[in-house]
Amino acid sequence: MAVGRGAEAPSGVKARRGAHCRRREGNNDLCMMGKGRLRRRENEESIAMASSPGCKRRRRGTDLFDALPDDLVLSILSMLAASAGCPSDFISVLLTCKRLKELGLSPQVLLKASDKTFAVKARNWSDSTDRFLKLCADSGNVEASYTLGMIHFYCLRNSRSGASLMAKAAIGSHAPALYSLAVIHFNGSGGSKNDKNLRAGVGLCSRAALRGHIDAMRELGHCLQDGYGVRQDITHGRRLLVHANARELVAAVNAMKSSSSRISFSWANEYRLRTGGTTEYPLLSDYGYNVPTLEVHTVNQFMTEWFAVRGGSPGPGLRLCSHGGCGRPETRRNEFRKCSVCEAVNYCSRACQALDWKLRHKAECVAMAVAELWVEEGGAHGVGNHDGAGDGGRQMMMVQS
């Protein structure tokens, strides 16, 4: 039966439409109730997140950093510690947030720290710096053990602790630590004159020389030439001195190539002109042309600054090594050997004497001293002749004070 637009629908049809509408309205009410519960649940979760400890960091926008795994952050911090150019490059990162500080002080990161990370200025030395270096040394960093050992032995006058730390680095085949222990044995540093152990010094020097340490090779070469603590072997000693000069030249040229400044080989051009156009280039220590000297180790710079701010003297009656790049002080009076010509300078080792002779002392000493000795002794002079072996041709002779 058709129903018109204005007419009433039959009662049966109306009842069915009414039931259907009520069911639809009931479904809508259930959906609205479900959405309300979902909103309440979301509100409760947001309140719980707001009360968590990391909420402030999330609000600051560091939630992506917090999501990084610790292994990745440790790897990044390790590379940073290994490539840092100064202590602030590494320390400033640790001060950024608590997580970086905790991960940055882990043994995995401190083990990779380079010597530049420990290049603290002497005027900034403090107990916290000592603790940081000790933490690095305890993590197995041999460079930190060597640096802290040198500072304790020579600057803080704690010879037992310093020697122990350097020995720890030497066990790890750290060449500068091996050479420093050799110098201590040669001079009897930290003890009396009777505490010298020349054979132990030669043995440590040999181990450092095998690892390419230039000063150790030069020291061992002079010991072999002079028969100092070892059976005399002039030929082998000269060969070691030539090897030390060659390594020094290669290291200096590589340093110039790696620098940002323009490389200048005017020293080679000048030598070519003086020798009639020969293509052979001079060894660095045999001919003191304008090839830059090797970079001084950070701990030697520290010791030089340490005593400079204290008046330039390590104590009453004690002297510093006259080689400006060394910084070692005497631990007792007349520990270091003096120049036999002028007796105005003193050195902790033959290596320091050879370098200072090339860089500075040759011009200061020979002109005056040789003239005086020619007058006094009728032509004899106190300059030893080591021609052809390196280190400046003619060298000073060292005498024990």
Steps between C-alpha positions, in 0.01 A plus 500: 500500500639835396532772751481862398751767600257671744314192616583306810674176463339183624552415855711194419738693280527779754585257772772342291652839415492600865680184614762540229567864597529407867756229416707752293480757776612236751800408283599867477482529878728193536753650257503827690552312824795308343664822378464650844676204662779525239549868572509433876757224445715731290477770766606255769802389291604859437480575872716196573758610239502850645591360841793290362864621563579546131206725426703820519750369248214401266346844529839652409512302180768240592272200479678392176838502678355293785387245244860443380653176631789525745733307269467764229558788743805322649645454153456869418653610831796265448576654161467847651745418782749354252488805270468781757744785440488633856336403832205735448396317182420195709406648839247746354304209354487324837348811656210503253273258685505228761484215252802621302696545821424149620584340165801726437667391825463131421823297458418428135519872416790599728713218359496671159587852621805652327786695658337826383209423732746517792677818384398700805678826577725501805318800647169309478623192690265393778390196697215441256750487212707250695190285560401514134846385386497228765161382374636485145809311620283251688304447177816372332603816313882479483531863389319613816722273713813650346379861529387466861815305587729773368304769685508305827870414470644836397242765591325367811814326632321170550763273350342173612160573347653653188733209433215254554278678247779523242578131551134422435521689170832330415340159548257607228800563267469878521828624346522841678442327835776249425739782411409706807566203728835456325592862577401444864728195521789680326484791747384316812212748519292490815787347697872538555793481262545136593153418370610529138441189294666543162423151373129541579504839327657352186245216498205738527654727238533204264133410540396859429734518198348183356165682505642791299553752780748752355650624828547141617681412177725802538569426867579135427728601212706724728515229766637254246752750370626588849462155658267648761314218673561265207792352312644760263400460136577817306373371166162393637473824696556711191248293308238568768573874488452502123169315541389751764581789265313335213192440713514857626515634145208284384290603800574869440411482129178311577411766755548770237287310248218458749502867597273749327783738419694489173795260509839661451810299413740795490736307727542237226545762228764679704685174564487415128662832416770460764589147390521571128156380396501158666162331534571361847315679778655553844394323812314725739735491800816503290404827329280737695304657219149635531328164533265531800581300811265228611207587723575477869298250702220652705648385832834668419313821426318462832825458696659799329199717589480353851849618597475822297210626714705406810798717418674265257667295774396159631647572844807627684815383326304306235505565126281435201618323186637770269316359199191717475276219379571266792393658831654229724639631830769358722379298796829550686793738464743448212288223354527613137819512297657827387661609176873431527582812299311785665347324804212747471230254389390160626293222349306201626607283206724488196194529278405836654863614472512409130174682420591812696845506340341513157227751589674744731813415694741455210484870415533602866774265611751418230612845385598615846609171656717382211685833488570486873617138489726569203674767702521292821591160352687597184251372248318221686133548570229317682260435217457135414516398134217273388511604137287306256285340766241770524375755753703791372825336407706634789341456838565612853641252743293450812656474844332390818449783746 
